[in-house]
């Protein structure tokens, strides 16, 4: 086995990388990470320095982990700012740290990609050991695997990593034939509320176009980039993506990129960017130049649900947080991350913190289910 770390994705072959991606997960595809690097969406400017791990056996890539050296915690969605503050108060440095994550993307998926014909457990253990040793040798405070699969989590826990749970809200396709078929599974109150929201948008005359990445013009990508930037500026946050990135993923990822554009008269006034695998739809970014009641819900949620039903996708993950999503058919789902903390004293303190946080997260998820919009006999499994 040969262990390699690469600071540029262009050092690697796309065909080898993509051969290890399961379900054509768009955020694990070579093209997605390449576009981030090619358009300076990652790098020293934003504190995401690529350091991708590759395992080779007889020169053949059998293991892969997208890795980044981080100088901040921005764009991770597993919030460890309190941990960083505690480090700083004690006179120690939490940054830089090492993360296996998809930049600016809180989407569940593999972080320890392995050739299924190889020794999957053995190679995953080697990857965990290699990243931990690299972090030690490089003077990094910690190593974090974010939004991993449950199978990977079992291996990470077996090697002493600290588990942290979270909650997102996912829509599941129960073989719905249409949006009305989905609505029929909801309580009368929630069904009525959703129809009212959709009617508010329809009554304004707003119409929608659903485009795949290879159908979007350069001007339309620029327009969406402006929407995206405006959203971040209004939230006093940092826009890390740009029109060049959007154009490249549209060109290189084609039908795995879904752009929903909203028009009032002849003007494009809003847009939502989604991605898809073979079985899952992912909502990512949204923006608008004009405000209309319920336009966000229609563009980001209801148009996405219709797309998922039409294309027979199993799940729709609209992004992080947002308890308001429950009433619109998105139920709480558990997420997992795993952490190695180099300092033994802080590792113990964080372990104590997690021992209190974990049952609270489980209770939170269970309590949220009491707000389910589904009729009792229609609750998705």
ABEGO torsion letter per residue (X at the ends): XBBBBBABAAABBAAAAAAABBGGBAAABAAAAAAAAAAGABEAAAGBBBBBBBBBBGGBBABBBBBBBBABABGAGBBAAAAAAAAAAAGBBAOBBBBBBBBGBBBBEBABBBBAABBAAAAAAAAAAAAAAAAAAAGBABBBBBGBBAAAAAAAAAAGBBBBBBBBBBBBBAGBABAAAAAAABBAAAAAAAAAAAAAAAAAGBBBBBBBAAABBAAAAAAAAAAAAAAAAAAGBBBABBAAAAAAAAAAAEAABBBBBBBBEABBABBBBBBBBAABBBBABBBBABBBBGAAAAAAAAAAAAAAAAAGBABBBAEBEGAAAAAAGBBBBBBBBBBBBABAAAAAAAAAAAAAAAAAAAAAAAAAAAABABBAAABBX
